[in-house]
Amino acid sequence: MTLRRAQPADLDPILAIASASPEAPQWPPAAYGSYLTSDPASPNLLRTAIVAVLRDHIEAFAAATLLLDGAQNLCQLDSMAVHPQARRQGLATALLRALLEWAAFNHAHHFSLEVRASNAPAIRLYQRFGLRPEGLRPRYYAHPEEDALILGMPVTVVPPVGSFPP
């Protein structure tokens, strides 16, 4: 398995994985596309998408936003999904580690996310990385309607040399 920054040509596989993953946001293509290119007009708003490639196919992705406001420098995991046939192979673990390294490299102070309250496997993964409950968003998700748990943690780890590229 290899991880790399997503490129515009990766949009179709990202959309296919999101479509095959009902727990993932079902955003329009332009929304996912906004993570694949930089916006020089917004230097304090960084976005990234990382893909996991297994056997020459993109099998998972993660997308995050970092708001460099000088105070919180909040990094938000916006979406992460693993194709159902590629689950339980460590792809989500690798993607989350890479995003945390990216966040630290880019001076994030805090990392947070929302997760469906019923998504026990994802919650366990996030807790293994040190994310802790910070709140609840009632009826945040639709189809089906469900609460979101807000999990977060301070970003205190400086990535080692040779870690995921910025």
NORWONOR-V892696 format. One record per run of one state. SS is the DSSP state (hx for helix, st for strand, lp for the rest). FROM is the first residue (numbers start at 0). TO is the last residue. If there is no record, write none. Layout:
BEGIN
ss:SS from:FROM to:TO
ss:SS from:FROM to:TO
END
This chain:
BEGIN
ss:lp from:0 to:0
ss:st from:1 to:4
ss:lp from:5 to:6
ss:hx from:7 to:19
ss:lp from:20 to:27
ss:hx from:28 to:32
ss:lp from:33 to:43
ss:st from:44 to:53
ss:lp from:54 to:55
ss:st from:56 to:66
ss:lp from:67 to:72
ss:st from:73 to:81
ss:lp from:82 to:82
ss:hx from:83 to:85
ss:lp from:86 to:89
ss:hx from:90 to:104
ss:lp from:105 to:108
ss:st from:109 to:115
ss:lp from:116 to:118
ss:hx from:119 to:127
ss:lp from:128 to:130
ss:st from:131 to:140
ss:lp from:141 to:144
ss:st from:145 to:153
ss:lp from:154 to:165
END
